[in-house]
Amino acid sequence: MPRGRYCRLATQIAHILRGKHKPTFTPHLNSGDFVVVINADKIAVTGNRLDQKVYYRHSQYPGGLKKTTLRQTLEGKHPERALEHAVRGMVMHNRLGTQVMSRLKIYAGPTHPHQAQKPVIWTGPEALLKQSTEAK
């Protein structure tokens, strides 16, 4: 994945996970591809989003509301969760969405254990056109 803006990257990932880039797209089926994202700790954000984007979670106890900013998330133990949270908000919120999210693999560093699957570097919709014409 090219290094780009946080939300635009999440939108492209959700698009590929759903399978909307394929001519055989069917809304009620899981026809998307697996997506492996590396260097998730180096995502670029614009403006003051690092400090203004706030993630909330609640422990279900009184007064248990916890807040973390995007900066704290990216500098913390699991920087990949910020991108995962953004993509999760863009896919369906049902069982099909859970299946789609299981195809997303995000890694903070440059290494990943999926080299044996021969991943294709995504540079945009043009990459798929080149790949399909080369296969013929």
A tleap script that builds the chain and sets N, CA, C and O, in Angstrom:
source leaprc.protein.ff14SB
mol = sequence {
  NMET PRO ARG GLY ARG TYR CYS ARG LEU ALA
  THR GLN ILE ALA HIE ILE LEU ARG GLY LYS
  HIE LYS PRO THR PHE THR PRO HIE LEU ASN
  SER GLY ASP PHE VAL VAL VAL ILE ASN ALA
  ASP LYS ILE ALA VAL THR GLY ASN ARG LEU
  ASP GLN LYS VAL TYR TYR ARG HIE SER GLN
  TYR PRO GLY GLY LEU LYS LYS THR THR LEU
  ARG GLN THR LEU GLU GLY LYS HIE PRO GLU
  ARG ALA LEU GLU HIE ALA VAL ARG GLY MET
  VAL MET HIE ASN ARG LEU GLY THR GLN VAL
  MET SER ARG LEU LYS ILE TYR ALA GLY PRO
  THR HIE PRO HIE GLN ALA GLN LYS PRO VAL
  ILE TRP THR GLY PRO GLU ALA LEU LEU LYS
  GLN SER THR GLU ALA CLYS
}
set mol.1.N position { 0.833 -1.184 0.000 }
set mol.1.CA position { 0.000 0.000 0.000 }
set mol.1.C position { 0.874 1.243 0.000 }
set mol.1.O position { 1.838 1.324 0.762 }
set mol.2.N position { 0.557 2.189 -0.826 }
set mol.2.CA position { 1.325 3.427 -0.799 }
set mol.2.C position { 0.999 4.214 0.455 }
set mol.2.O position { -0.105 4.136 0.995 }
set mol.3.N position { 1.976 4.964 0.900 }
set mol.3.CA position { 1.765 5.762 2.091 }
set mol.3.C position { 0.897 6.951 1.711 }
set mol.3.O position { 1.254 7.714 0.813 }
set mol.4.N position { -0.210 7.115 2.365 }
set mol.4.CA position { -1.134 8.179 2.006 }
set mol.4.C position { -1.914 8.637 3.212 }
set mol.4.O position { -1.583 8.312 4.353 }
set mol.5.N position { -2.936 9.383 2.946 }
set mol.5.CA position { -3.748 9.896 4.032 }
set mol.5.C position { -4.497 8.764 4.701 }
set mol.5.O position { -4.857 7.765 4.076 }
set mol.6.N position { -4.716 8.948 5.970 }
set mol.6.CA position { -5.304 7.948 6.854 }
set mol.6.C position { -6.683 7.486 6.374 }
set mol.6.O position { -6.903 6.286 6.211 }
set mol.7.N position { -7.597 8.400 6.150 }
set mol.7.CA position { -8.968 8.026 5.788 }
set mol.7.C position { -9.066 7.521 4.358 }
set mol.7.O position { -9.841 6.605 4.081 }
set mol.8.N position { -8.302 8.095 3.456 }
set mol.8.CA position { -8.346 7.627 2.068 }
set mol.8.C position { -7.781 6.217 1.961 }
set mol.8.O position { -8.277 5.398 1.187 }
set mol.9.N position { -6.758 5.943 2.729 }
set mol.9.CA position { -6.191 4.597 2.751 }
set mol.9.C position { -7.216 3.606 3.289 }
set mol.9.O position { -7.382 2.518 2.736 }
set mol.10.N position { -7.906 3.980 4.369 }
set mol.10.CA position { -8.926 3.104 4.944 }
set mol.10.C position { -10.066 2.867 3.962 }
set mol.10.O position { -10.616 1.767 3.908 }
set mol.11.N position { -10.424 3.879 3.191 }
set mol.11.CA position { -11.487 3.737 2.195 }
set mol.11.C position { -11.081 2.755 1.106 }
set mol.11.O position { -11.881 1.911 0.702 }
set mol.12.N position { -9.846 2.858 0.627 }
set mol.12.CA position { -9.371 1.930 -0.406 }
set mol.12.C position { -9.315 0.503 0.121 }
set mol.12.O position { -9.656 -0.441 -0.592 }
set mol.13.N position { -8.888 0.345 1.365 }
set mol.13.CA position { -8.815 -0.991 1.962 }
set mol.13.C position { -10.208 -1.598 2.068 }
set mol.13.O position { -10.401 -2.765 1.725 }
set mol.14.N position { -11.181 -0.820 2.539 }
set mol.14.CA position { -12.552 -1.320 2.661 }
set mol.14.C position { -13.118 -1.693 1.294 }
set mol.14.O position { -13.857 -2.670 1.173 }
set mol.15.N position { -12.779 -0.930 0.279 }
set mol.15.CA position { -13.239 -1.188 -1.082 }
set mol.15.C position { -12.714 -2.540 -1.583 }
set mol.15.O position { -13.460 -3.312 -2.185 }
set mol.16.N position { -11.446 -2.819 -1.336 }
set mol.16.CA position { -10.844 -4.084 -1.769 }
set mol.16.C position { -11.390 -5.251 -0.952 }
set mol.16.O position { -11.658 -6.321 -1.500 }
set mol.17.N position { -11.555 -5.051 0.353 }
set mol.17.CA position { -12.071 -6.113 1.210 }
set mol.17.C position { -13.478 -6.537 0.797 }
set mol.17.O position { -13.808 -7.722 0.844 }
set mol.18.N position { -14.300 -5.583 0.396 }
set mol.18.CA position { -15.664 -5.899 -0.042 }
set mol.18.C position { -15.685 -6.575 -1.400 }
set mol.18.O position { -16.622 -7.315 -1.702 }
set mol.19.N position { -14.667 -6.337 -2.230 }
set mol.19.CA position { -14.628 -6.904 -3.565 }
set mol.19.C position { -15.272 -6.004 -4.598 }
set mol.19.O position { -15.632 -6.465 -5.681 }
set mol.20.N position { -15.424 -4.729 -4.283 }
set mol.20.CA position { -16.094 -3.804 -5.199 }
set mol.20.C position { -15.259 -3.494 -6.434 }
set mol.20.O position { -15.775 -2.935 -7.402 }
set mol.21.N position { -13.992 -3.844 -6.415 }
set mol.21.CA position { -13.140 -3.603 -7.574 }
set mol.21.C position { -13.265 -4.710 -8.616 }
set mol.21.O position { -12.671 -4.617 -9.690 }
set mol.22.N position { -14.023 -5.743 -8.313 }
set mol.22.CA position { -14.172 -6.877 -9.224 }
set mol.22.C position { -15.478 -6.764 -10.009 }
set mol.22.O position { -16.470 -6.256 -9.488 }
set mol.23.N position { -15.484 -7.228 -11.243 }
set mol.23.CA position { -16.740 -7.204 -12.003 }
set mol.23.C position { -17.767 -8.201 -11.475 }
set mol.23.O position { -18.947 -8.096 -11.810 }
set mol.24.N position { -17.346 -9.161 -10.660 }
set mol.24.CA position { -18.259 -10.165 -10.112 }
set mol.24.C position { -18.740 -9.792 -8.718 }
set mol.24.O position { -19.153 -10.668 -7.958 }
set mol.25.N position { -18.698 -8.511 -8.366 }
set mol.25.CA position { -19.104 -8.071 -7.030 }
set mol.25.C position { -20.569 -8.405 -6.781 }
set mol.25.O position { -21.440 -8.108 -7.598 }
set mol.26.N position { -20.820 -9.028 -5.634 }
set mol.26.CA position { -22.174 -9.324 -5.184 }
set mol.26.C position { -22.289 -8.834 -3.750 }
set mol.26.O position { -21.498 -9.249 -2.903 }
set mol.27.N position { -23.258 -7.956 -3.446 }
set mol.27.CA position { -23.311 -7.344 -2.119 }
set mol.27.C position { -23.497 -8.323 -0.966 }
set mol.27.O position { -23.006 -8.073 0.134 }
set mol.28.N position { -24.200 -9.438 -1.196 }
set mol.28.CA position { -24.493 -10.341 -0.091 }
set mol.28.C position { -23.475 -11.476 0.042 }
set mol.28.O position { -23.664 -12.369 0.868 }
set mol.29.N position { -22.403 -11.459 -0.751 }
set mol.29.CA position { -21.370 -12.488 -0.663 }
set mol.29.C position { -20.028 -11.866 -0.315 }
set mol.29.O position { -19.783 -10.692 -0.594 }
set mol.30.N position { -19.174 -12.655 0.289 }
set mol.30.CA position { -17.827 -12.208 0.624 }
set mol.30.C position { -16.922 -12.514 -0.565 }
set mol.30.O position { -16.299 -13.574 -0.624 }
set mol.31.N position { -16.853 -11.585 -1.503 }
set mol.31.CA position { -16.082 -11.819 -2.723 }
set mol.31.C position { -14.820 -10.972 -2.782 }
set mol.31.O position { -14.222 -10.827 -3.848 }
set mol.32.N position { -14.409 -10.412 -1.655 }
set mol.32.CA position { -13.244 -9.541 -1.637 }
set mol.32.C position { -11.938 -10.296 -1.548 }
set mol.32.O position { -11.909 -11.525 -1.487 }
set mol.33.N position { -10.857 -9.535 -1.541 }
set mol.33.CA position { -9.519 -10.096 -1.463 }
set mol.33.C position { -8.949 -9.893 -0.068 }
set mol.33.O position { -9.446 -9.083 0.714 }
set mol.34.N position { -7.901 -10.642 0.224 }
set mol.34.CA position { -7.151 -10.409 1.444 }
set mol.34.C position { -6.325 -9.140 1.263 }
set mol.34.O position { -5.852 -8.853 0.163 }
set mol.35.N position { -6.154 -8.387 2.335 }
set mol.35.CA position { -5.354 -7.166 2.294 }
set mol.35.C position { -4.332 -7.241 3.416 }
set mol.35.O position { -4.686 -7.461 4.574 }
set mol.36.N position { -3.062 -7.058 3.070 }
set mol.36.CA position { -1.981 -7.018 4.050 }
set mol.36.C position { -1.412 -5.606 4.033 }
set mol.36.O position { -0.922 -5.139 3.004 }
set mol.37.N position { -1.478 -4.934 5.167 }
set mol.37.CA position { -0.969 -3.569 5.290 }
set mol.37.C position { 0.282 -3.617 6.152 }
set mol.37.O position { 0.260 -4.167 7.253 }
set mol.38.N position { 1.376 -3.041 5.653 }
set mol.38.CA position { 2.605 -2.965 6.437 }
set mol.38.C position { 2.893 -1.507 6.764 }
set mol.38.O position { 2.341 -0.599 6.143 }
set mol.39.N position { 3.750 -1.296 7.732 }
set mol.39.CA position { 4.138 0.043 8.192 }
set mol.39.C position { 2.929 0.863 8.616 }
set mol.39.O position { 2.835 2.045 8.286 }
set mol.40.N position { 2.013 0.252 9.339 }
set mol.40.CA position { 0.812 0.959 9.782 }
set mol.40.C position { 1.132 2.038 10.807 }
set mol.40.O position { 0.321 2.937 11.032 }
set mol.41.N position { 2.301 1.961 11.427 }
set mol.41.CA position { 2.673 2.990 12.395 }
set mol.41.C position { 3.140 4.271 11.715 }
set mol.41.O position { 3.364 5.275 12.391 }
set mol.42.N position { 3.292 4.256 10.398 }
set mol.42.CA position { 3.779 5.421 9.667 }
set mol.42.C position { 2.699 6.058 8.800 }
set mol.42.O position { 3.021 6.738 7.826 }
set mol.43.N position { 1.430 5.854 9.132 }
set mol.43.CA position { 0.375 6.443 8.314 }
set mol.43.C position { 0.412 7.958 8.436 }
set mol.43.O position { 0.688 8.509 9.502 }
set mol.44.N position { 0.129 8.613 7.329 }
set mol.44.CA position { 0.156 10.075 7.292 }
set mol.44.C position { -1.241 10.600 7.587 }
set mol.44.O position { -2.232 10.092 7.063 }
set mol.45.N position { -1.305 11.612 8.421 }
set mol.45.CA position { -2.573 12.262 8.724 }
set mol.45.C position { -2.434 13.749 8.441 }
set mol.45.O position { -1.334 14.301 8.490 }
set mol.46.N position { -3.544 14.384 8.147 }
set mol.46.CA position { -3.508 15.795 7.801 }
set mol.46.C position { -4.024 16.640 8.952 }
set mol.46.O position { -4.808 16.180 9.782 }
set mol.47.N position { -3.574 17.867 8.984 }
set mol.47.CA position { -4.074 18.821 9.966 }
set mol.47.C position { -3.771 18.416 11.397 }
set mol.47.O position { -2.698 17.895 11.699 }
set mol.48.N position { -4.723 18.660 12.260 }
set mol.48.CA position { -4.565 18.366 13.685 }
set mol.48.C position { -5.211 17.043 14.073 }
set mol.48.O position { -5.529 16.830 15.242 }
set mol.49.N position { -5.408 16.154 13.103 }
set mol.49.CA position { -6.102 14.902 13.378 }
set mol.49.C position { -5.391 14.066 14.444 }
set mol.49.O position { -6.050 13.340 15.188 }
set mol.50.N position { -4.074 14.153 14.532 }
set mol.50.CA position { -3.352 13.367 15.540 }
set mol.50.C position { -3.835 13.684 16.950 }
set mol.50.O position { -3.905 12.796 17.800 }
set mol.51.N position { -4.166 14.939 17.197 }
set mol.51.CA position { -4.588 15.332 18.544 }
set mol.51.C position { -6.100 15.471 18.679 }
set mol.51.O position { -6.625 15.386 19.789 }
set mol.52.N position { -6.804 15.682 17.580 }
set mol.52.CA position { -8.244 15.909 17.668 }
set mol.52.C position { -9.070 14.642 17.494 }
set mol.52.O position { -10.211 14.596 17.952 }
set mol.53.N position { -8.530 13.616 16.848 }
set mol.53.CA position { -9.258 12.360 16.688 }
set mol.53.C position { -9.168 11.590 17.996 }
set mol.53.O position { -8.074 11.248 18.446 }
set mol.54.N position { -10.326 11.315 18.612 }
set mol.54.CA position { -10.368 10.680 19.925 }
set mol.54.C position { -11.137 9.366 19.814 }
set mol.54.O position { -12.216 9.315 19.223 }
set mol.55.N position { -10.574 8.312 20.382 }
set mol.55.CA position { -11.231 7.014 20.455 }
set mol.55.C position { -11.748 6.826 21.872 }
set mol.55.O position { -11.020 7.047 22.840 }
set mol.56.N position { -13.015 6.414 21.993 }
set mol.56.CA position { -13.632 6.199 23.295 }
set mol.56.C position { -13.884 4.713 23.498 }
set mol.56.O position { -14.211 3.991 22.557 }
set mol.57.N position { -13.727 4.270 24.732 }
set mol.57.CA position { -14.142 2.925 25.106 }
set mol.57.C position { -14.612 2.981 26.552 }
set mol.57.O position { -14.161 3.825 27.326 }
set mol.58.N position { -15.509 2.091 26.908 }
set mol.58.CA position { -16.094 2.116 28.239 }
set mol.58.C position { -15.945 0.745 28.869 }
set mol.58.O position { -16.125 -0.275 28.205 }
set mol.59.N position { -15.616 0.723 30.149 }
set mol.59.CA position { -15.381 -0.532 30.855 }
set mol.59.C position { -16.665 -1.134 31.416 }
set mol.59.O position { -16.623 -2.200 32.029 }
set mol.60.N position { -17.810 -0.470 31.220 }
set mol.60.CA position { -19.117 -0.867 31.744 }
set mol.60.C position { -19.222 -0.688 33.257 }
set mol.60.O position { -20.180 -1.160 33.869 }
set mol.61.N position { -18.266 -0.024 33.856 }
set mol.61.CA position { -18.356 0.363 35.256 }
set mol.61.C position { -18.661 1.850 35.319 }
set mol.61.O position { -18.312 2.584 34.394 }
set mol.62.N position { -19.305 2.315 36.389 }
set mol.62.CA position { -19.577 3.751 36.498 }
set mol.62.C position { -18.285 4.559 36.453 }
set mol.62.O position { -17.331 4.257 37.170 }
set mol.63.N position { -18.257 5.575 35.618 }
set mol.63.CA position { -17.065 6.404 35.474 }
set mol.63.C position { -15.964 5.722 34.697 }
set mol.63.O position { -14.807 6.130 34.793 }
set mol.64.N position { -16.286 4.694 33.926 }
set mol.64.CA position { -15.270 3.903 33.237 }
set mol.64.C position { -15.014 4.312 31.802 }
set mol.64.O position { -14.554 3.493 31.008 }
set mol.65.N position { -15.302 5.568 31.442 }
set mol.65.CA position { -15.060 6.023 30.080 }
set mol.65.C position { -13.584 6.342 29.904 }
set mol.65.O position { -13.021 7.143 30.650 }
set mol.66.N position { -12.961 5.713 28.916 }
set mol.66.CA position { -11.537 5.928 28.634 }
set mol.66.C position { -11.411 6.627 27.293 }
set mol.66.O position { -12.153 6.317 26.361 }
set mol.67.N position { -10.476 7.570 27.183 }
set mol.67.CA position { -10.251 8.297 25.943 }
set mol.67.C position { -8.788 8.175 25.551 }
set mol.67.O position { -7.900 8.287 26.396 }
set mol.68.N position { -8.543 7.947 24.280 }
set mol.68.CA position { -7.186 7.988 23.745 }
set mol.68.C position { -7.232 8.727 22.415 }
set mol.68.O position { -8.195 8.599 21.659 }
set mol.69.N position { -6.200 9.490 22.136 }
set mol.69.CA position { -6.123 10.209 20.870 }
set mol.69.C position { -5.433 9.333 19.827 }
set mol.69.O position { -4.864 8.290 20.149 }
set mol.70.N position { -5.494 9.769 18.596 }
set mol.70.CA position { -4.829 9.035 17.517 }
set mol.70.C position { -3.323 9.011 17.742 }
set mol.70.O position { -2.671 8.007 17.452 }
set mol.71.N position { -2.770 10.091 18.250 }
set mol.71.CA position { -1.331 10.142 18.532 }
set mol.71.C position { -0.946 9.093 19.579 }
set mol.71.O position { 0.054 8.394 19.420 }
set mol.72.N position { -1.737 8.985 20.647 }
set mol.72.CA position { -1.447 7.997 21.687 }
set mol.72.C position { -1.563 6.576 21.141 }
set mol.72.O position { -0.793 5.695 21.523 }
set mol.73.N position { -2.520 6.358 20.254 }
set mol.73.CA position { -2.698 5.029 19.669 }
set mol.73.C position { -1.520 4.662 18.778 }
set mol.73.O position { -1.016 3.541 18.844 }
set mol.74.N position { -1.076 5.609 17.940 }
set mol.74.CA position { 0.034 5.327 17.029 }
set mol.74.C position { 1.361 5.180 17.761 }
set mol.74.O position { 2.243 4.456 17.299 }
set mol.75.N position { 1.515 5.854 18.895 }
set mol.75.CA position { 2.760 5.755 19.656 }
set mol.75.C position { 2.714 4.650 20.698 }
set mol.75.O position { 3.718 4.391 21.361 }
set mol.76.N position { 1.573 3.995 20.857 }
set mol.76.CA position { 1.409 2.956 21.865 }
set mol.76.C position { 1.889 1.599 21.392 }
set mol.76.O position { 2.655 1.486 20.435 }
set mol.77.N position { 1.414 0.560 22.093 }
set mol.77.CA position { 1.835 -0.809 21.801 }
set mol.77.C position { 1.310 -1.328 20.465 }
set mol.77.O position { 2.007 -2.066 19.768 }
set mol.78.N position { 0.087 -0.948 20.105 }
set mol.78.CA position { -0.563 -1.503 18.915 }
set mol.78.C position { -0.994 -0.382 17.969 }
set mol.78.O position { -2.177 -0.042 17.928 }
set mol.79.N position { -0.068 0.195 17.213 }
set mol.79.CA position { -0.441 1.285 16.305 }
set mol.79.C position { -1.333 0.834 15.149 }
set mol.79.O position { -1.978 1.662 14.506 }
set mol.80.N position { -1.374 -0.459 14.884 }
set mol.80.CA position { -2.200 -0.948 13.784 }
set mol.80.C position { -3.692 -0.865 14.095 }
set mol.80.O position { -4.513 -0.937 13.181 }
set mol.81.N position { -4.054 -0.716 15.359 }
set mol.81.CA position { -5.469 -0.668 15.730 }
set mol.81.C position { -6.167 0.590 15.232 }
set mol.81.O position { -7.384 0.584 15.045 }
set mol.82.N position { -5.425 1.660 15.016 }
set mol.82.CA position { -6.035 2.894 14.516 }
set mol.82.C position { -6.583 2.677 13.107 }
set mol.82.O position { -7.714 3.063 12.814 }
set mol.83.N position { -5.796 2.070 12.248 }
set mol.83.CA position { -6.243 1.812 10.882 }
set mol.83.C position { -7.335 0.750 10.862 }
set mol.83.O position { -8.275 0.841 10.073 }
set mol.84.N position { -7.219 -0.248 11.719 }
set mol.84.CA position { -8.241 -1.286 11.795 }
set mol.84.C position { -9.583 -0.689 12.219 }
set mol.84.O position { -10.627 -1.069 11.688 }
set mol.85.N position { -9.558 0.232 13.164 }
set mol.85.CA position { -10.777 0.887 13.636 }
set mol.85.C position { -11.424 1.695 12.516 }
set mol.85.O position { -12.648 1.707 12.385 }
set mol.86.N position { -10.612 2.367 11.713 }
set mol.86.CA position { -11.141 3.165 10.603 }
set mol.86.C position { -11.783 2.276 9.545 }
set mol.86.O position { -12.848 2.602 9.022 }
set mol.87.N position { -11.143 1.158 9.228 }
set mol.87.CA position { -11.693 0.253 8.213 }
set mol.87.C position { -12.951 -0.422 8.741 }
set mol.87.O position { -13.912 -0.607 7.994 }
set mol.88.N position { -12.957 -0.791 10.010 }
set mol.88.CA position { -14.124 -1.452 10.598 }
set mol.88.C position { -15.364 -0.562 10.509 }
set mol.88.O position { -16.478 -1.060 10.344 }
set mol.89.N position { -15.171 0.745 10.619 }
set mol.89.CA position { -16.298 1.661 10.503 }
set mol.89.C position { -16.825 1.792 9.092 }
set mol.89.O position { -17.917 2.324 8.892 }
set mol.90.N position { -16.074 1.317 8.100 }
set mol.90.CA position { -16.474 1.458 6.700 }
set mol.90.C position { -17.050 0.187 6.095 }
set mol.90.O position { -17.539 0.216 4.965 }
set mol.91.N position { -17.006 -0.923 6.815 }
set mol.91.CA position { -17.605 -2.156 6.298 }
set mol.91.C position { -18.924 -2.402 7.026 }
set mol.91.O position { -19.271 -1.688 7.966 }
set mol.92.N position { -19.650 -3.419 6.577 }
set mol.92.CA position { -20.952 -3.705 7.151 }
set mol.92.C position { -20.819 -4.076 8.625 }
set mol.92.O position { -19.793 -4.599 9.057 }
set mol.93.N position { -21.868 -3.798 9.381 }
set mol.93.CA position { -21.870 -4.102 10.812 }
set mol.93.C position { -22.778 -5.307 11.065 }
set mol.93.O position { -23.784 -5.210 11.768 }
set mol.94.N position { -22.402 -6.437 10.477 }
set mol.94.CA position { -23.139 -7.679 10.654 }
set mol.94.C position { -22.155 -8.842 10.503 }
set mol.94.O position { -20.942 -8.634 10.543 }
set mol.95.N position { -22.667 -10.061 10.331 }
set mol.95.CA position { -21.778 -11.220 10.231 }
set mol.95.C position { -20.897 -11.167 8.995 }
set mol.95.O position { -19.749 -11.610 9.028 }
set mol.96.N position { -21.425 -10.630 7.911 }
set mol.96.CA position { -20.617 -10.507 6.701 }
set mol.96.C position { -19.465 -9.533 6.924 }
set mol.96.O position { -18.369 -9.737 6.403 }
set mol.97.N position { -19.710 -8.482 7.692 }
set mol.97.CA position { -18.644 -7.541 8.021 }
set mol.97.C position { -17.546 -8.188 8.847 }
set mol.97.O position { -16.370 -7.863 8.684 }
set mol.98.N position { -17.924 -9.102 9.733 }
set mol.98.CA position { -16.932 -9.831 10.527 }
set mol.98.C position { -16.082 -10.720 9.628 }
set mol.98.O position { -14.870 -10.817 9.818 }
set mol.99.N position { -16.710 -11.369 8.649 }
set mol.99.CA position { -15.961 -12.196 7.699 }
set mol.99.C position { -15.022 -11.343 6.858 }
set mol.99.O position { -13.886 -11.734 6.591 }
set mol.100.N position { -15.500 -10.185 6.445 }
set mol.100.CA position { -14.679 -9.286 5.634 }
set mol.100.C position { -13.475 -8.812 6.438 }
set mol.100.O position { -12.361 -8.774 5.915 }
set mol.101.N position { -13.681 -8.454 7.693 }
set mol.101.CA position { -12.582 -7.955 8.524 }
set mol.101.C position { -11.563 -9.045 8.832 }
set mol.101.O position { -10.410 -8.739 9.135 }
set mol.102.N position { -11.969 -10.313 8.761 }
set mol.102.CA position { -11.001 -11.385 9.012 }
set mol.102.C position { -9.988 -11.494 7.873 }
set mol.102.O position { -8.953 -12.142 8.034 }
set mol.103.N position { -10.265 -10.876 6.732 }
set mol.103.CA position { -9.336 -10.884 5.598 }
set mol.103.C position { -8.342 -9.735 5.655 }
set mol.103.O position { -7.484 -9.617 4.780 }
set mol.104.N position { -8.445 -8.894 6.663 }
set mol.104.CA position { -7.548 -7.749 6.801 }
set mol.104.C position { -6.427 -8.093 7.770 }
set mol.104.O position { -6.684 -8.483 8.909 }
set mol.105.N position { -5.194 -7.951 7.326 }
set mol.105.CA position { -4.013 -8.206 8.152 }
set mol.105.C position { -3.195 -6.921 8.187 }
set mol.105.O position { -2.748 -6.439 7.146 }
set mol.106.N position { -2.999 -6.366 9.377 }
set mol.106.CA position { -2.281 -5.102 9.523 }
set mol.106.C position { -1.072 -5.338 10.414 }
set mol.106.O position { -1.179 -5.958 11.473 }
set mol.107.N position { 0.085 -4.836 9.975 }
set mol.107.CA position { 1.327 -4.982 10.723 }
set mol.107.C position { 1.981 -3.619 10.874 }
set mol.107.O position { 2.007 -2.822 9.936 }
set mol.108.N position { 2.509 -3.359 12.064 }
set mol.108.CA position { 3.119 -2.062 12.351 }
set mol.108.C position { 4.454 -1.902 11.638 }
set mol.108.O position { 4.798 -0.795 11.225 }
set mol.109.N position { 5.202 -2.967 11.487 }
set mol.109.CA position { 6.523 -2.890 10.870 }
set mol.109.C position { 6.511 -3.299 9.409 }
set mol.109.O position { 5.453 -3.559 8.837 }
set mol.110.N position { 7.703 -3.356 8.803 }
set mol.110.CA position { 7.789 -3.694 7.376 }
set mol.110.C position { 7.732 -5.190 7.078 }
set mol.110.O position { 7.615 -5.571 5.913 }
set mol.111.N position { 7.812 -6.040 8.085 }
set mol.111.CA position { 7.812 -7.483 7.839 }
set mol.111.C position { 6.437 -8.070 8.132 }
set mol.111.O position { 5.699 -7.573 8.982 }
set mol.112.N position { 6.110 -9.140 7.407 }
set mol.112.CA position { 4.854 -9.849 7.637 }
set mol.112.C position { 5.041 -11.302 7.215 }
set mol.112.O position { 5.907 -11.597 6.391 }
set mol.113.N position { 4.238 -12.220 7.773 }
set mol.113.CA position { 4.416 -13.641 7.482 }
set mol.113.C position { 3.659 -14.132 6.249 }
set mol.113.O position { 3.396 -15.329 6.134 }
set mol.114.N position { 3.302 -13.239 5.326 }
set mol.114.CA position { 2.476 -13.634 4.188 }
set mol.114.C position { 3.230 -13.607 2.862 }
set mol.114.O position { 2.607 -13.492 1.807 }
set mol.115.N position { 4.552 -13.709 2.893 }
set mol.115.CA position { 5.333 -13.682 1.660 }
set mol.115.C position { 5.060 -14.902 0.780 }
set mol.115.O position { 5.156 -14.809 -0.443 }
set mol.116.N position { 4.724 -16.036 1.380 }
set mol.116.CA position { 4.482 -17.248 0.605 }
set mol.116.C position { 3.247 -17.126 -0.286 }
set mol.116.O position { 3.122 -17.858 -1.267 }
set mol.117.N position { 2.340 -16.217 0.041 }
set mol.117.CA position { 1.137 -16.025 -0.763 }
set mol.117.C position { 1.373 -15.090 -1.951 }
set mol.117.O position { 0.452 -14.826 -2.723 }
set mol.118.N position { 2.597 -14.590 -2.100 }
set mol.118.CA position { 2.984 -13.703 -3.204 }
set mol.118.C position { 2.058 -12.496 -3.314 }
set mol.118.O position { 1.331 -12.366 -4.300 }
set mol.119.N position { 2.072 -11.615 -2.323 }
set mol.119.CA position { 1.163 -10.468 -2.354 }
set mol.119.C position { 1.510 -9.496 -3.478 }
set mol.119.O position { 2.672 -9.352 -3.857 }
set mol.120.N position { 0.491 -8.839 -3.999 }
set mol.120.CA position { 0.637 -7.847 -5.059 }
set mol.120.C position { 0.575 -6.474 -4.414 }
set mol.120.O position { -0.304 -6.214 -3.593 }
set mol.121.N position { 1.496 -5.596 -4.776 }
set mol.121.CA position { 1.500 -4.248 -4.212 }
set mol.121.C position { 0.400 -3.444 -4.881 }
set mol.121.O position { 0.345 -3.354 -6.108 }
set mol.122.N position { -0.472 -2.862 -4.075 }
set mol.122.CA position { -1.604 -2.089 -4.579 }
set mol.122.C position { -1.168 -0.650 -4.801 }
set mol.122.O position { -0.720 0.024 -3.873 }
set mol.123.N position { -1.301 -0.189 -6.027 }
set mol.123.CA position { -0.983 1.202 -6.337 }
set mol.123.C position { -2.202 1.940 -6.854 }
set mol.123.O position { -2.095 3.098 -7.257 }
set mol.124.N position { -3.336 1.305 -6.850 }
set mol.124.CA position { -4.567 1.911 -7.330 }
set mol.124.C position { -5.280 0.966 -8.276 }
set mol.124.O position { -4.804 -0.145 -8.507 }
set mol.125.N position { -6.411 1.379 -8.828 }
set mol.125.CA position { -7.167 0.503 -9.727 }
set mol.125.C position { -6.386 0.117 -10.977 }
set mol.125.O position { -6.668 -0.914 -11.587 }
set mol.126.N position { -5.407 0.931 -11.365 }
set mol.126.CA position { -4.619 0.624 -12.555 }
set mol.126.C position { -3.819 -0.662 -12.378 }
set mol.126.O position { -3.575 -1.374 -13.351 }
set mol.127.N position { -3.412 -0.965 -11.156 }
set mol.127.CA position { -2.606 -2.159 -10.896 }
set mol.127.C position { -3.375 -3.425 -11.257 }
set mol.127.O position { -2.795 -4.371 -11.790 }
set mol.128.N position { -4.672 -3.451 -10.973 }
set mol.128.CA position { -5.462 -4.632 -11.297 }
set mol.128.C position { -5.637 -4.791 -12.800 }
set mol.128.O position { -5.650 -5.913 -13.306 }
set mol.129.N position { -5.771 -3.684 -13.518 }
set mol.129.CA position { -5.897 -3.771 -14.971 }
set mol.129.C position { -4.621 -4.319 -15.594 }
set mol.129.O position { -4.677 -5.158 -16.493 }
set mol.130.N position { -3.469 -3.846 -15.118 }
set mol.130.CA position { -2.193 -4.340 -15.633 }
set mol.130.C position { -2.028 -5.821 -15.331 }
set mol.130.O position { -1.574 -6.595 -16.173 }
set mol.131.N position { -2.409 -6.206 -14.102 }
set mol.131.CA position { -2.248 -7.589 -13.688 }
set mol.131.C position { -3.146 -8.513 -14.519 }
set mol.131.O position { -2.715 -9.602 -14.898 }
set mol.132.N position { -4.383 -8.100 -14.807 }
set mol.132.CA position { -5.291 -8.965 -15.561 }
set mol.132.C position { -4.879 -9.069 -17.027 }
set mol.132.O position { -5.077 -10.117 -17.643 }
set mol.133.N position { -4.309 -8.003 -17.604 }
set mol.133.CA position { -3.869 -8.079 -18.996 }
set mol.133.C position { -2.592 -8.895 -19.137 }
set mol.133.O position { -2.381 -9.533 -20.168 }
set mol.134.N position { -1.732 -8.885 -18.113 }
set mol.134.CA position { -0.513 -9.689 -18.155 }
set mol.134.C position { -0.826 -11.167 -18.034 }
set mol.134.O position { -0.093 -11.995 -18.574 }
set mol.135.N position { -1.902 -11.517 -17.333 }
set mol.135.CA position { -2.264 -12.919 -17.147 }
set mol.135.C position { -2.768 -13.539 -18.444 }
set mol.135.O position { -2.659 -14.751 -18.632 }
set mol.136.N position { -3.321 -12.721 -19.341 }
set mol.136.CA position { -3.865 -13.246 -20.604 }
set mol.136.C position { -2.796 -13.502 -21.569 }
set mol.136.O position { -3.065 -13.946 -22.686 }
savepdb mol mol.pdb
quit
